[in-house]
Amino acid sequence: MTPYSALASAVLTLHLFFILWVVFGALLTRRRPVLRWLHFISLVWGVLVDMLPWTCPLTPLENWLRSRAGLAPYEGGFLLHYLDAVVYPDVSPVFLSIAAVAVCVGNIVIYAMRFRHRLSKGW
């Protein structure tokens, strides 16, 4: 394994952990205000990257490292390349975007319920 392929694998792992953080982060932020804000910012970033024609900076970094390692870079985003090909081989990108937004809305609902609970206790 070349240093570039090892770094590409590290970026791939970081990307995966970031996505898991966006999806499940609200479950880990109870009574942790700093984590709550970090997760909320990550959640907004995830929605924007998914809904707008933006590219997560980790994707071009991984592709650059892959090309330096002699591996073929991939087209499109991380989710479409890795998860779509493995988990959802025949699902449209539109469905994946809707599912991603639904996950983000679910996280926002968790935060709203916590906020409502806090208000009902007299804050």
MOPAC internal coordinates of N, CA, C and O (Angstrom, degrees):
PM7 1SCF
backbone

  N    0.0000 0     0.00 0     0.00 0    0    0    0
  C    1.4491 1     0.00 0     0.00 0    1    0    0
  C    1.5287 1   108.07 1     0.00 0    2    1    0
  O    1.2310 1   120.80 1   -52.06 1    3    2    1
  N    1.3113 1   116.08 1   127.94 1    3    2    1
  C    1.4612 1   120.84 1   179.84 1    5    3    2
  C    1.5310 1   109.57 1   -80.36 1    6    5    3
  O    1.2310 1   120.47 1   -18.44 1    7    6    5
  N    1.3159 1   116.70 1   161.56 1    7    6    5
  C    1.4746 1   118.27 1   177.12 1    9    7    6
  C    1.5317 1   112.40 1   -59.28 1   10    9    7
  O    1.2310 1   120.42 1   143.74 1   11   10    9
  N    1.3283 1   116.81 1   -36.26 1   11   10    9
  C    1.4638 1   119.34 1   179.65 1   13   11   10
  C    1.5242 1   111.94 1   -67.13 1   14   13   11
  O    1.2310 1   120.22 1   139.64 1   15   14   13
  N    1.3287 1   117.18 1   -40.36 1   15   14   13
  C    1.4650 1   118.67 1   178.73 1   17   15   14
  C    1.5290 1   110.50 1   -68.89 1   18   17   15
  O    1.2310 1   120.03 1   146.01 1   19   18   17
  N    1.3337 1   117.54 1   -33.99 1   19   18   17
  C    1.4694 1   120.26 1   176.20 1   21   19   18
  C    1.5253 1   110.27 1   -65.88 1   22   21   19
  O    1.2310 1   120.58 1   138.28 1   23   22   21
  N    1.3278 1   116.50 1   -41.72 1   23   22   21
  C    1.4648 1   119.79 1   177.63 1   25   23   22
  C    1.5292 1   111.23 1   -66.68 1   26   25   23
  O    1.2310 1   120.16 1   141.30 1   27   26   25
  N    1.3280 1   117.29 1   -38.70 1   27   26   25
  C    1.4668 1   120.62 1   176.62 1   29   27   26
  C    1.5185 1   110.20 1   -61.82 1   30   29   27
  O    1.2310 1   120.29 1   139.47 1   31   30   29
  N    1.3211 1   117.05 1   -40.53 1   31   30   29
  C    1.4686 1   120.85 1   176.86 1   33   31   30
  C    1.5209 1   111.35 1   -65.00 1   34   33   31
  O    1.2310 1   120.50 1   142.01 1   35   34   33
  N    1.3253 1   116.66 1   -37.99 1   35   34   33
  C    1.4671 1   120.46 1   177.68 1   37   35   34
  C    1.5238 1   110.96 1   -64.84 1   38   37   35
  O    1.2310 1   120.21 1   138.65 1   39   38   37
  N    1.3291 1   117.21 1   -41.35 1   39   38   37
  C    1.4667 1   120.62 1   177.75 1   41   39   38
  C    1.5285 1   109.83 1   -65.97 1   42   41   39
  O    1.2310 1   120.36 1   139.61 1   43   42   41
  N    1.3234 1   116.91 1   -40.39 1   43   42   41
  C    1.4665 1   121.11 1   175.91 1   45   43   42
  C    1.5284 1   110.22 1   -58.11 1   46   45   43
  O    1.2310 1   120.02 1   135.09 1   47   46   45
  N    1.3142 1   117.57 1   -44.91 1   47   46   45
  C    1.4602 1   121.61 1   179.47 1   49   47   46
  C    1.5234 1   110.81 1   -65.19 1   50   49   47
  O    1.2310 1   120.34 1   136.40 1   51   50   49
  N    1.3168 1   116.96 1   -43.60 1   51   50   49
  C    1.4621 1   120.95 1   177.16 1   53   51   50
  C    1.5216 1   111.07 1   -59.60 1   54   53   51
  O    1.2310 1   120.60 1   136.85 1   55   54   53
  N    1.3167 1   116.46 1   -43.15 1   55   54   53
  C    1.4632 1   122.21 1   178.75 1   57   55   54
  C    1.5299 1   110.32 1   -60.56 1   58   57   55
  O    1.2310 1   120.55 1   134.21 1   59   58   57
  N    1.3104 1   116.56 1   -45.79 1   59   58   57
  C    1.4601 1   120.93 1   179.38 1   61   59   58
  C    1.5205 1   111.19 1   -62.31 1   62   61   59
  O    1.2310 1   120.14 1   134.74 1   63   62   61
  N    1.3343 1   117.34 1   -45.26 1   63   62   61
  C    1.4631 1   120.09 1   178.72 1   65   63   62
  C    1.5243 1   111.70 1   -64.24 1   66   65   63
  O    1.2310 1   120.11 1   144.24 1   67   66   65
  N    1.3198 1   117.39 1   -35.76 1   67   66   65
  C    1.4592 1   119.73 1   177.10 1   69   67   66
  C    1.5284 1   110.55 1   -63.40 1   70   69   67
  O    1.2310 1   120.37 1   136.87 1   71   70   69
  N    1.3161 1   116.89 1   -43.13 1   71   70   69
  C    1.4649 1   120.28 1   178.92 1   73   71   70
  C    1.5292 1   110.00 1   -63.68 1   74   73   71
  O    1.2310 1   119.88 1   137.12 1   75   74   73
  N    1.3169 1   117.84 1   -42.88 1   75   74   73
  C    1.4655 1   120.41 1   176.68 1   77   75   74
  C    1.5234 1   111.22 1   -62.05 1   78   77   75
  O    1.2310 1   120.35 1   141.58 1   79   78   77
  N    1.3211 1   116.94 1   -38.42 1   79   78   77
  C    1.4604 1   121.48 1   176.77 1   81   79   78
  C    1.5276 1   110.50 1   -61.73 1   82   81   79
  O    1.2310 1   120.27 1   134.94 1   83   82   81
  N    1.3370 1   117.09 1   -45.06 1   83   82   81
  C    1.4642 1   120.41 1   179.05 1   85   83   82
  C    1.5229 1   110.42 1   -62.65 1   86   85   83
  O    1.2310 1   120.10 1   137.44 1   87   86   85
  N    1.3253 1   117.42 1   -42.56 1   87   86   85
  C    1.4660 1   121.24 1  -176.33 1   89   87   86
  C    1.5268 1   111.50 1   -71.34 1   90   89   87
  O    1.2310 1   119.88 1   134.67 1   91   90   89
  N    1.3176 1   117.83 1   -45.33 1   91   90   89
  C    1.4712 1   120.78 1  -171.18 1   93   91   90
  C    1.5274 1   114.24 1  -111.84 1   94   93   91
  O    1.2310 1   119.78 1  -178.23 1   95   94   93
  N    1.3097 1   118.02 1     1.77 1   95   94   93
  C    1.4605 1   121.11 1  -174.22 1   97   95   94
  C    1.5075 1   115.18 1   -58.56 1   98   97   95
  O    1.2310 1   119.84 1   144.71 1   99   98   97
  N    1.3250 1   117.92 1   -35.29 1   99   98   97
  C    1.4653 1   119.76 1  -178.95 1  101   99   98
  C    1.5186 1   111.29 1   -60.43 1  102  101   99
  O    1.2310 1   120.10 1   152.35 1  103  102  101
  N    1.3155 1   117.41 1   -27.65 1  103  102  101
  C    1.4617 1   120.59 1   179.54 1  105  103  102
  C    1.5281 1   111.77 1   -72.96 1  106  105  103
  O    1.2310 1   119.97 1   162.14 1  107  106  105
  N    1.3194 1   117.67 1   -17.86 1  107  106  105
  C    1.4616 1   121.84 1  -176.42 1  109  107  106
  C    1.5254 1   113.67 1  -103.01 1  110  109  107
  O    1.2310 1   119.86 1   179.00 1  111  110  109
  N    1.3250 1   117.87 1    -1.00 1  111  110  109
  C    1.4597 1   120.33 1  -170.67 1  113  111  110
  C    1.5189 1   114.50 1  -102.37 1  114  113  111
  O    1.2310 1   119.41 1  -179.33 1  115  114  113
  N    1.2918 1   118.72 1     0.67 1  115  114  113
  C    1.4664 1   120.91 1  -178.86 1  117  115  114
  C    1.5317 1   109.63 1   -57.69 1  118  117  115
  O    1.2310 1   121.04 1   -51.34 1  119  118  117
  N    1.3173 1   115.61 1   128.66 1  119  118  117
  C    1.4739 1   123.90 1   179.57 1  121  119  118
  C    1.5364 1   113.18 1    61.28 1  122  121  119
  O    1.2310 1   120.79 1  -157.15 1  123  122  121
  N    1.2937 1   116.09 1    22.85 1  123  122  121
  C    1.4679 1   120.66 1   177.35 1  125  123  122
  C    1.5338 1   108.35 1  -130.77 1  126  125  123
  O    1.2310 1   120.06 1   -95.36 1  127  126  125
  N    1.3262 1   117.48 1    84.64 1  127  126  125
  C    1.4676 1   119.90 1  -173.22 1  129  127  126
  C    1.5310 1   114.49 1   -59.41 1  130  129  127
  O    1.2310 1   119.97 1   142.26 1  131  130  129
  N    1.3245 1   117.67 1   -37.74 1  131  130  129
  C    1.4706 1   119.13 1  -179.34 1  133  131  130
  C    1.5261 1   109.81 1   -65.28 1  134  133  131
  O    1.2310 1   120.53 1   134.22 1  135  134  133
  N    1.3320 1   116.59 1   -45.78 1  135  134  133
  C    1.4686 1   119.50 1   177.30 1  137  135  134
  C    1.5243 1   111.25 1   -62.83 1  138  137  135
  O    1.2310 1   120.71 1   142.55 1  139  138  137
  N    1.3368 1   116.24 1   -37.45 1  139  138  137
  C    1.4619 1   120.10 1   179.78 1  141  139  138
  C    1.5182 1   110.25 1   -59.14 1  142  141  139
  O    1.2310 1   120.37 1   133.08 1  143  142  141
  N    1.3390 1   116.89 1   -46.92 1  143  142  141
  C    1.4606 1   119.80 1  -179.88 1  145  143  142
  C    1.5228 1   111.77 1   -67.68 1  146  145  143
  O    1.2310 1   120.40 1   139.66 1  147  146  145
  N    1.3242 1   116.84 1   -40.34 1  147  146  145
  C    1.4698 1   119.28 1   176.76 1  149  147  146
  C    1.5209 1   111.09 1   -61.37 1  150  149  147
  O    1.2310 1   120.84 1   138.95 1  151  150  149
  N    1.3331 1   115.99 1   -41.05 1  151  150  149
  C    1.4567 1   118.47 1   179.28 1  153  151  150
  C    1.5187 1   111.18 1   -68.29 1  154  153  151
  O    1.2310 1   120.16 1   137.88 1  155  154  153
  N    1.3224 1   117.30 1   -42.12 1  155  154  153
  C    1.4613 1   119.87 1  -179.50 1  157  155  154
  C    1.5324 1   110.64 1   -60.71 1  158  157  155
  O    1.2310 1   120.28 1   137.54 1  159  158  157
  N    1.3209 1   117.08 1   -42.46 1  159  158  157
  C    1.4732 1   120.82 1   177.26 1  161  159  158
  C    1.5261 1   110.07 1   -64.00 1  162  161  159
  O    1.2310 1   120.34 1   138.05 1  163  162  161
  N    1.3274 1   116.96 1   -41.95 1  163  162  161
  C    1.4742 1   120.93 1   177.56 1  165  163  162
  C    1.5221 1   110.84 1   -62.55 1  166  165  163
  O    1.2310 1   120.73 1   140.31 1  167  166  165
  N    1.3124 1   116.21 1   -39.69 1  167  166  165
  C    1.4662 1   121.66 1   179.62 1  169  167  166
  C    1.5281 1   110.88 1   -63.58 1  170  169  167
  O    1.2310 1   120.83 1   134.14 1  171  170  169
  N    1.3234 1   116.02 1   -45.86 1  171  170  169
  C    1.4708 1   119.83 1   178.21 1  173  171  170
  C    1.5331 1   109.62 1   -62.34 1  174  173  171
  O    1.2310 1   120.56 1   135.71 1  175  174  173
  N    1.3286 1   116.53 1   -44.29 1  175  174  173
  C    1.4664 1   120.44 1   177.85 1  177  175  174
  C    1.5315 1   110.48 1   -58.68 1  178  177  175
  O    1.2310 1   120.39 1   134.70 1  179  178  177
  N    1.3301 1   116.86 1   -45.30 1  179  178  177
  C    1.4631 1   120.70 1  -179.96 1  181  179  178
  C    1.5208 1   112.61 1   -59.81 1  182  181  179
  O    1.2310 1   120.90 1   137.74 1  183  182  181
  N    1.3339 1   115.88 1   -42.26 1  183  182  181
  C    1.4702 1   119.54 1   178.76 1  185  183  182
  C    1.5249 1   110.03 1   -65.49 1  186  185  183
  O    1.2310 1   120.45 1   134.49 1  187  186  185
  N    1.3241 1   116.75 1   -45.51 1  187  186  185
  C    1.4691 1   119.59 1  -178.34 1  189  187  186
  C    1.5210 1   111.91 1   -62.88 1  190  189  187
  O    1.2310 1   120.37 1   136.02 1  191  190  189
  N    1.3250 1   116.90 1   -43.98 1  191  190  189
  C    1.4692 1   119.67 1  -179.84 1  193  191  190
  C    1.5246 1   110.53 1   -65.46 1  194  193  191
  O    1.2310 1   120.64 1   145.26 1  195  194  193
  N    1.3314 1   116.37 1   -34.74 1  195  194  193
  C    1.4612 1   119.32 1  -179.42 1  197  195  194
  C    1.5275 1   112.14 1   -75.61 1  198  197  195
  O    1.2310 1   119.95 1   142.48 1  199  198  197
  N    1.3140 1   117.69 1   -37.52 1  199  198  197
  C    1.4622 1   120.47 1  -172.80 1  201  199  198
  C    1.5317 1   113.51 1   -90.89 1  202  201  199
  O    1.2310 1   120.21 1   151.13 1  203  202  201
  N    1.3112 1   117.21 1   -28.87 1  203  202  201
  C    1.4661 1   120.87 1  -178.14 1  205  203  202
  C    1.5326 1   109.35 1  -101.32 1  206  205  203
  O    1.2310 1   120.40 1   -15.45 1  207  206  205
  N    1.2987 1   116.84 1   164.55 1  207  206  205
  C    1.4699 1   118.99 1   179.30 1  209  207  206
  C    1.5301 1   111.98 1   -79.10 1  210  209  207
  O    1.2310 1   121.19 1  -131.20 1  211  210  209
  N    1.3214 1   115.32 1    48.80 1  211  210  209
  C    1.4594 1   120.85 1   177.93 1  213  211  210
  C    1.5172 1   108.73 1   -98.85 1  214  213  211
  O    1.2310 1   121.35 1   -20.25 1  215  214  213
  N    1.3035 1   115.03 1   159.75 1  215  214  213
  C    1.4594 1   121.18 1   176.31 1  217  215  214
  C    1.5191 1   107.92 1  -118.93 1  218  217  215
  O    1.2310 1   120.92 1   -47.84 1  219  218  217
  N    1.3005 1   115.84 1   132.16 1  219  218  217
  C    1.4641 1   119.99 1   173.85 1  221  219  218
  C    1.5284 1   107.67 1   -63.55 1  222  221  219
  O    1.2310 1   119.11 1   -45.75 1  223  222  221
  N    1.3141 1   119.31 1   134.25 1  223  222  221
  C    1.4659 1   120.34 1  -177.77 1  225  223  222
  C    1.5356 1   113.45 1   -63.02 1  226  225  223
  O    1.2310 1   120.03 1   161.45 1  227  226  225
  N    1.3203 1   117.54 1   -18.55 1  227  226  225
  C    1.4608 1   119.20 1   178.47 1  229  227  226
  C    1.5322 1   111.78 1   -70.91 1  230  229  227
  O    1.2310 1   119.88 1   150.77 1  231  230  229
  N    1.3307 1   117.83 1   -29.23 1  231  230  229
  C    1.4634 1   120.91 1  -178.69 1  233  231  230
  C    1.5309 1   111.88 1   -66.08 1  234  233  231
  O    1.2310 1   118.74 1   127.01 1  235  234  233
  N    1.3447 1   120.01 1   -52.99 1  235  234  233
  C    1.4681 1   117.79 1   177.56 1  237  235  234
  C    1.5291 1   112.57 1   -64.26 1  238  237  235
  O    1.2310 1   120.39 1   147.93 1  239  238  237
  N    1.3415 1   116.86 1   -32.07 1  239  238  237
  C    1.4661 1   119.10 1   176.92 1  241  239  238
  C    1.5244 1   110.54 1   -63.41 1  242  241  239
  O    1.2310 1   120.74 1   133.76 1  243  242  241
  N    1.3235 1   116.19 1   -46.24 1  243  242  241
  C    1.4650 1   119.26 1   178.51 1  245  243  242
  C    1.5218 1   111.06 1   -62.50 1  246  245  243
  O    1.2310 1   120.17 1   136.28 1  247  246  245
  N    1.3237 1   117.29 1   -43.72 1  247  246  245
  C    1.4709 1   120.27 1   179.29 1  249  247  246
  C    1.5270 1   111.52 1   -63.10 1  250  249  247
  O    1.2310 1   119.78 1   140.71 1  251  250  249
  N    1.3257 1   118.03 1   -39.29 1  251  250  249
  C    1.4593 1   120.80 1   178.16 1  253  251  250
  C    1.5278 1   109.90 1   -63.46 1  254  253  251
  O    1.2310 1   120.76 1   134.90 1  255  254  253
  N    1.3367 1   116.16 1   -45.10 1  255  254  253
  C    1.4643 1   119.85 1   179.02 1  257  255  254
  C    1.5292 1   111.13 1   -64.31 1  258  257  255
  O    1.2310 1   120.56 1   140.15 1  259  258  257
  N    1.3409 1   116.54 1   -39.85 1  259  258  257
  C    1.4698 1   119.87 1   177.79 1  261  259  258
  C    1.5281 1   110.74 1   -61.87 1  262  261  259
  O    1.2310 1   120.16 1   135.85 1  263  262  261
  N    1.3265 1   117.30 1   -44.15 1  263  262  261
  C    1.4646 1   119.65 1  -179.04 1  265  263  262
  C    1.5278 1   110.81 1   -66.44 1  266  265  263
  O    1.2310 1   119.90 1   142.88 1  267  266  265
  N    1.3352 1   117.80 1   -37.12 1  267  266  265
  C    1.4702 1   120.89 1   176.66 1  269  267  266
  C    1.5244 1   111.27 1   -66.57 1  270  269  267
  O    1.2310 1   120.57 1   153.08 1  271  270  269
  N    1.3498 1   116.52 1   -26.92 1  271  270  269
  C    1.4669 1   121.03 1   179.16 1  273  271  270
  C    1.5203 1   111.65 1   -85.70 1  274  273  271
  O    1.2310 1   120.46 1   178.20 1  275  274  273
  N    1.3446 1   116.72 1    -1.80 1  275  274  273
  C    1.4628 1   119.97 1  -179.60 1  277  275  274
  C    1.5155 1   112.97 1    86.98 1  278  277  275
  O    1.2310 1   120.08 1  -167.64 1  279  278  277
  N    1.3210 1   117.46 1    12.36 1  279  278  277
  C    1.4703 1   121.84 1   177.74 1  281  279  278
  C    1.5207 1   109.10 1   -99.66 1  282  281  279
  O    1.2310 1   121.13 1   -26.21 1  283  282  281
  N    1.3075 1   115.44 1   153.79 1  283  282  281
  C    1.4616 1   119.59 1  -179.65 1  285  283  282
  C    1.5303 1   110.22 1   -74.93 1  286  285  283
  O    1.2310 1   120.08 1   -51.91 1  287  286  285
  N    1.3357 1   117.46 1   128.09 1  287  286  285
  C    1.4632 1   119.12 1   173.54 1  289  287  286
  C    1.5197 1   109.42 1   -69.43 1  290  289  287
  O    1.2310 1   120.53 1   -20.74 1  291  290  289
  N    1.3133 1   116.58 1   159.26 1  291  290  289
  C    1.4674 1   119.79 1  -179.38 1  293  291  290
  C    1.5200 1   110.26 1  -107.66 1  294  293  291
  O    1.2310 1   121.79 1   -23.19 1  295  294  293
  N    1.3115 1   114.17 1   156.81 1  295  294  293
  C    1.4629 1   121.66 1   177.81 1  297  295  294
  C    1.5134 1   108.93 1   -92.56 1  298  297  295
  O    1.2310 1   120.39 1   -28.06 1  299  298  297
  N    1.3303 1   116.86 1   151.94 1  299  298  297
  C    1.4591 1   120.96 1   177.83 1  301  299  298
  C    1.5157 1   111.52 1    80.61 1  302  301  299
  O    1.2310 1   121.51 1     8.93 1  303  302  301
  N    1.3171 1   114.72 1  -171.07 1  303  302  301
  C    1.4500 1   120.66 1  -176.58 1  305  303  302
  C    1.5093 1   113.85 1   -87.83 1  306  305  303
  O    1.2310 1   121.62 1    -6.92 1  307  306  305
  N    1.3033 1   114.51 1   173.08 1  307  306  305
  C    1.4569 1   123.49 1  -178.98 1  309  307  306
  C    1.5315 1   111.46 1   -57.57 1  310  309  307
  O    1.2310 1   120.42 1   130.22 1  311  310  309
  N    1.3306 1   116.80 1   -49.78 1  311  310  309
  C    1.4652 1   120.05 1  -177.27 1  313  311  310
  C    1.5190 1   111.55 1   -60.40 1  314  313  311
  O    1.2310 1   120.84 1   133.99 1  315  314  313
  N    1.3106 1   115.99 1   -46.01 1  315  314  313
  C    1.4658 1   118.25 1  -178.63 1  317  315  314
  C    1.5220 1   111.43 1   -66.25 1  318  317  315
  O    1.2310 1   120.31 1   142.31 1  319  318  317
  N    1.3041 1   117.00 1   -37.69 1  319  318  317
  C    1.4669 1   119.26 1  -177.43 1  321  319  318
  C    1.5293 1   111.98 1   -71.00 1  322  321  319
  O    1.2310 1   120.40 1   128.52 1  323  322  321
  N    1.3138 1   116.85 1   -51.48 1  323  322  321
  C    1.4646 1   119.66 1  -173.67 1  325  323  322
  C    1.5263 1   113.26 1   -89.76 1  326  325  323
  O    1.2310 1   120.42 1   124.58 1  327  326  325
  N    1.3098 1   116.81 1   -55.42 1  327  326  325
  C    1.4647 1   118.94 1  -173.18 1  329  327  326
  C    1.5206 1   112.58 1   -74.92 1  330  329  327
  O    1.2310 1   120.42 1   139.45 1  331  330  329
  N    1.3149 1   116.80 1   -40.55 1  331  330  329
  C    1.4613 1   119.27 1  -179.70 1  333  331  330
  C    1.5221 1   110.99 1   -63.43 1  334  333  331
  O    1.2310 1   120.61 1   137.81 1  335  334  333
  N    1.3092 1   116.44 1   -42.19 1  335  334  333
  C    1.4652 1   119.82 1  -177.93 1  337  335  334
  C    1.5282 1   112.37 1   -69.46 1  338  337  335
  O    1.2310 1   120.15 1   147.34 1  339  338  337
  N    1.3205 1   117.33 1   -32.66 1  339  338  337
  C    1.4563 1   120.71 1  -175.53 1  341  339  338
  C    1.5267 1   112.55 1   -94.16 1  342  341  339
  O    1.2310 1   120.90 1   130.10 1  343  342  341
  N    1.3297 1   115.88 1   -49.90 1  343  342  341
  C    1.4608 1   120.03 1  -171.81 1  345  343  342
  C    1.5269 1   112.31 1   -92.25 1  346  345  343
  O    1.2310 1   120.41 1   138.75 1  347  346  345
  N    1.3173 1   116.81 1   -41.25 1  347  346  345
  C    1.4591 1   121.46 1  -174.92 1  349  347  346
  C    1.5261 1   110.55 1  -124.54 1  350  349  347
  O    1.2310 1   119.20 1  -111.50 1  351  350  349
  N    1.3115 1   119.14 1    68.50 1  351  350  349
  C    1.4633 1   119.24 1  -172.07 1  353  351  350
  C    1.5286 1   114.97 1   -64.73 1  354  353  351
  O    1.2310 1   119.40 1   155.35 1  355  354  353
  N    1.3230 1   118.75 1   -24.65 1  355  354  353
  C    1.4643 1   119.82 1  -177.47 1  357  355  354
  C    1.5185 1   112.85 1  -119.64 1  358  357  355
  O    1.2310 1   119.81 1  -153.57 1  359  358  357
  N    1.3276 1   117.97 1    26.43 1  359  358  357
  C    1.4592 1   121.91 1  -179.74 1  361  359  358
  C    1.5262 1   108.38 1  -101.34 1  362  361  359
  O    1.2310 1   121.28 1   -41.18 1  363  362  361
  N    1.3232 1   115.16 1   138.82 1  363  362  361
  C    1.4593 1   119.33 1  -177.81 1  365  363  362
  C    1.5271 1   111.10 1   -72.37 1  366  365  363
  O    1.2310 1   120.38 1   -27.19 1  367  366  365
  N    1.3336 1   116.88 1   152.81 1  367  366  365
  C    1.4646 1   120.28 1   175.95 1  369  367  366
  C    1.5269 1   112.61 1   -59.40 1  370  369  367
  O    1.2310 1   120.31 1   149.00 1  371  370  369
  N    1.3389 1   117.02 1   -31.00 1  371  370  369
  C    1.4660 1   120.61 1   178.14 1  373  371  370
  C    1.5244 1   109.99 1   -63.21 1  374  373  371
  O    1.2310 1   120.12 1   136.87 1  375  374  373
  N    1.3203 1   117.37 1   -43.13 1  375  374  373
  C    1.4681 1   120.54 1   178.41 1  377  375  374
  C    1.5308 1   110.46 1   -62.90 1  378  377  375
  O    1.2310 1   120.25 1   137.96 1  379  378  377
  N    1.3301 1   117.12 1   -42.04 1  379  378  377
  C    1.4626 1   119.89 1   178.26 1  381  379  378
  C    1.5246 1   111.27 1   -61.77 1  382  381  379
  O    1.2310 1   120.43 1   140.68 1  383  382  381
  N    1.3244 1   116.77 1   -39.32 1  383  382  381
  C    1.4639 1   119.88 1   177.51 1  385  383  382
  C    1.5182 1   111.01 1   -65.14 1  386  385  383
  O    1.2310 1   120.39 1   137.73 1  387  386  385
  N    1.3206 1   116.85 1   -42.27 1  387  386  385
  C    1.4723 1   120.22 1   178.08 1  389  387  386
  C    1.5199 1   110.27 1   -63.13 1  390  389  387
  O    1.2310 1   120.07 1   138.38 1  391  390  389
  N    1.3238 1   117.48 1   -41.62 1  391  390  389
  C    1.4649 1   120.89 1   178.59 1  393  391  390
  C    1.5233 1   110.64 1   -64.44 1  394  393  391
  O    1.2310 1   119.98 1   139.70 1  395  394  393
  N    1.3189 1   117.63 1   -40.30 1  395  394  393
  C    1.4649 1   120.76 1   179.17 1  397  395  394
  C    1.5229 1   110.87 1   -64.03 1  398  397  395
  O    1.2310 1   120.54 1   137.47 1  399  398  397
  N    1.3211 1   116.56 1   -42.53 1  399  398  397
  C    1.4619 1   119.64 1   177.98 1  401  399  398
  C    1.5340 1   110.40 1   -65.72 1  402  401  399
  O    1.2310 1   120.06 1   141.92 1  403  402  401
  N    1.3273 1   117.50 1   -38.08 1  403  402  401
  C    1.4665 1   120.46 1   177.84 1  405  403  402
  C    1.5257 1   111.29 1   -61.71 1  406  405  403
  O    1.2310 1   120.41 1   139.63 1  407  406  405
  N    1.3219 1   116.82 1   -40.37 1  407  406  405
  C    1.4675 1   120.42 1   177.02 1  409  407  406
  C    1.5269 1   109.86 1   -63.07 1  410  409  407
  O    1.2310 1   120.53 1   136.75 1  411  410  409
  N    1.3155 1   116.59 1   -43.25 1  411  410  409
  C    1.4611 1   119.93 1   179.16 1  413  411  410
  C    1.5218 1   111.54 1   -64.97 1  414  413  411
  O    1.2310 1   120.19 1   139.13 1  415  414  413
  N    1.3114 1   117.23 1   -40.87 1  415  414  413
  C    1.4679 1   120.66 1   176.44 1  417  415  414
  C    1.5303 1   109.97 1   -62.23 1  418  417  415
  O    1.2310 1   120.12 1   140.45 1  419  418  417
  N    1.3210 1   117.37 1   -39.55 1  419  418  417
  C    1.4607 1   120.49 1   176.41 1  421  419  418
  C    1.5171 1   111.91 1   -59.07 1  422  421  419
  O    1.2310 1   120.27 1   138.35 1  423  422  421
  N    1.3251 1   117.08 1   -41.65 1  423  422  421
  C    1.4613 1   120.91 1   176.43 1  425  423  422
  C    1.5235 1   111.05 1   -63.49 1  426  425  423
  O    1.2310 1   120.37 1   137.72 1  427  426  425
  N    1.3055 1   116.90 1   -42.28 1  427  426  425
  C    1.4608 1   120.57 1   179.17 1  429  427  426
  C    1.5252 1   110.39 1   -64.12 1  430  429  427
  O    1.2310 1   119.98 1   142.43 1  431  430  429
  N    1.3246 1   117.65 1   -37.57 1  431  430  429
  C    1.4625 1   121.14 1   176.77 1  433  431  430
  C    1.5332 1   110.02 1   -62.17 1  434  433  431
  O    1.2310 1   119.71 1   138.84 1  435  434  433
  N    1.3213 1   118.15 1   -41.16 1  435  434  433
  C    1.4699 1   120.97 1   176.93 1  437  435  434
  C    1.5240 1   109.99 1   -59.23 1  438  437  435
  O    1.2310 1   120.44 1   133.98 1  439  438  437
  N    1.3301 1   116.76 1   -46.02 1  439  438  437
  C    1.4609 1   119.69 1   178.94 1  441  439  438
  C    1.5289 1   111.24 1   -64.20 1  442  441  439
  O    1.2310 1   119.93 1   139.35 1  443  442  441
  N    1.3142 1   117.74 1   -40.65 1  443  442  441
  C    1.4662 1   120.69 1   179.51 1  445  443  442
  C    1.5228 1   111.05 1   -63.62 1  446  445  443
  O    1.2310 1   120.13 1   139.32 1  447  446  445
  N    1.3298 1   117.36 1   -40.68 1  447  446  445
  C    1.4679 1   120.35 1   178.42 1  449  447  446
  C    1.5218 1   110.56 1   -64.76 1  450  449  447
  O    1.2310 1   119.78 1   139.66 1  451  450  449
  N    1.3122 1   118.03 1   -40.34 1  451  450  449
  C    1.4632 1   120.86 1   177.37 1  453  451  450
  C    1.5188 1   110.95 1   -63.79 1  454  453  451
  O    1.2310 1   120.77 1   137.13 1  455  454  453
  N    1.3267 1   116.14 1   -42.87 1  455  454  453
  C    1.4533 1   120.54 1   179.61 1  457  455  454
  C    1.5218 1   110.48 1   -63.80 1  458  457  455
  O    1.2310 1   120.47 1   136.03 1  459  458  457
  N    1.3056 1   116.71 1   -43.97 1  459  458  457
  C    1.4710 1   121.37 1   178.80 1  461  459  458
  C    1.5270 1   110.38 1   -62.13 1  462  461  459
  O    1.2310 1   120.55 1   137.73 1  463  462  461
  N    1.3251 1   116.56 1   -42.27 1  463  462  461
  C    1.4602 1   120.92 1   178.52 1  465  463  462
  C    1.5263 1   110.48 1   -62.35 1  466  465  463
  O    1.2310 1   120.91 1   138.28 1  467  466  465
  N    1.3159 1   115.86 1   -41.72 1  467  466  465
  C    1.4592 1   120.29 1   179.14 1  469  467  466
  C    1.5260 1   110.60 1   -64.05 1  470  469  467
  O    1.2310 1   120.40 1   139.01 1  471  470  469
  N    1.3357 1   116.84 1   -40.99 1  471  470  469
  C    1.4766 1   119.90 1   178.65 1  473  471  470
  C    1.5270 1   111.01 1   -65.46 1  474  473  471
  O    1.2310 1   120.15 1   142.40 1  475  474  473
  N    1.3274 1   117.31 1   -37.60 1  475  474  473
  C    1.4702 1   120.08 1  -178.69 1  477  475  474
  C    1.5225 1   111.59 1   -69.21 1  478  477  475
  O    1.2310 1   119.57 1   157.32 1  479  478  477
  N    1.3264 1   118.43 1   -22.68 1  479  478  477
  C    1.4599 1   121.99 1   178.75 1  481  479  478
  C    1.5286 1   111.25 1   -85.29 1  482  481  479
  O    1.2310 1   120.17 1   179.41 1  483  482  481
  N    1.3075 1   117.29 1    -0.59 1  483  482  481
  C    1.4529 1   120.34 1   179.43 1  485  483  482
  C    1.5113 1   113.87 1    90.24 1  486  485  483
  O    1.2310 1   120.32 1  -177.79 1  487  486  485
  N    1.2923 1   116.99 1     2.21 1  487  486  485
  C    1.4532 1   126.02 1   177.58 1  489  487  486
  C    1.4695 1   109.46 1    45.24 1  490  489  487
  O    1.2310 1   120.10 1   180.00 1  491  490  489

